């Protein structure tokens, strides 16, 4: 029997289609990050939207209000994402983004176009906030464990390519008629939104989400299609059982939404600490100055270095080429170099780059100020190779399965809140304190170093279960979690179970065995039971379910699965 198909595809081609659509979502994210930078100071744009003319505050507001929309979208997913589902969230998010684009490009003179542009930016932000909160989860839940980290890292890196496209479209459109200068770059986003929304209508829902809602037969069909298995084949059943094991071990099987209070617990699982680690990485990404450079690179060249608008846009496009090239570095270094070391390298590089920028601007000499361009180029190179993808990957790894969905949404909210703050205040800072803007970002990056060095444990080449054990080891043995990560050897599946028992992550009965829930499953799975799609009727015959209260890892499979 041939495997089931979605979009006429199954196996590797279907997985590639899922990854392509997911990556396009982050390509659109990057495009919208860069599109306003080339038009916000264009004379055609300023003459049409007169409040932005020679007004750094209004320029910052119309750029940054997009982040408020993104925050609203992320908060929507935080509250309802588990109920609506990954696929519907992405389709609705892409549709809302398309609606926001239409609102913006249909502005007409004499009808308060600035207010319409303002509304359109917010609406589009809501759609993007929904997508950036959902797409990494959808990608991870449809992917094999072996390539999950790489795929999420690629999604983060693709943001740079979206920004690159936006910069060069802005530059090309600047030579056209006044309407083309700003309408075409904004309207171009419709292509990305359509490419996300239409294929997603035919692609499968996440099998993990389906099983968490008791839709077993649909989940079997999706698993078989994604892996190229027969729908009733043993491989399909085994993978479904492993997912159910993971959901039961985290207390999430049949539980449609994790309670918020679970985010604030400590003990052996350290949910709250891990929430702070993931959220702080998004906070530091923004406060480190990335969007001050990405959004306002041409403005920085015009106001701080004294270049013409045309030359500033050209240099901005070249800078984005550098950005995109270095964004691919993490794809090859993420497992070899490690997350922690990349964080530290990127922070030092960003700090020194900002030092170069403000040092060259202090003399207030146009010739010496051109040396600041070197700092801006090296900054974006270090950022693209390190801080661009890592804050999207680290929260997904460091948070346990029970709180991962909500913790990732909180991290995304952190990103958008401080994204708004930095984008809003950067043009004002450049206007009021000049080179002091870059001194501020240099100091902030310097403050990040001790936080990363003392509090960020390494997660490279670790399974999600091993990361749980790192935090249990640190808590039980009262040691630094960074030290615990260094001391813990890489574990096999059998060793993971042993260490989990050692640190109390699993509950054992008096005989040292794992309870009688397995027998309860057999009792409930009688042939005469109705509604086979109910989570209570999923037969689990290969798993040992532990750690329900602790939220341990992705569950423990007690049989060899190779």
Secondary structure, DSSP 4 states (H G I P E B T S, - for coil): -PPP-BTTB-THHHHHHHHHHHHHHHHHHHHHHHHHHHHTT-HHHHHHSGGGTT-HHHHHHHHHHHHHHHHHHHHHHHHHHHHH-HHHHHHHHHHHHHHHHHHHHT--TTS-HHHHHHHHHHHHHHHHHHHHHHHHHHHHHHS-GGGHHHHHHHHHHHHHHHHHHHHHHHHHHTTS-HHHHHHHHHHTHHHHHHHHHHHHTTSPPPHHHHHHTT-HHHHHHHHHHHHT--TTSHHHHHHHHHHHHHHHHTT-TT-SS--GGGGG--TTTTHHHHHHHHHHHHHHHHHTTHHHHHTTHHHHIIIII---HHHHHHHHHHHHHHHHHHHTHHHHHTTTT-HHHHHHHHHHHHHHHHHHHHHHHHT--HHHHTHHHHHHHHHHHHIIIIIHHHHHHHHHHHS-TTTHHHHHHHHHHHHHHHHHHHHHHHHHHHHHHTTHHHHHHHHHHHHHHHHHHHH----TT--HHHHHHHHHHHHHTT--HHHHHHHSPP--HHHHHHHHHHTTSS---TTSS--SHHHHHHHHT-TT-S-TTSGGG----S-B---TTTT-TT-B--S---
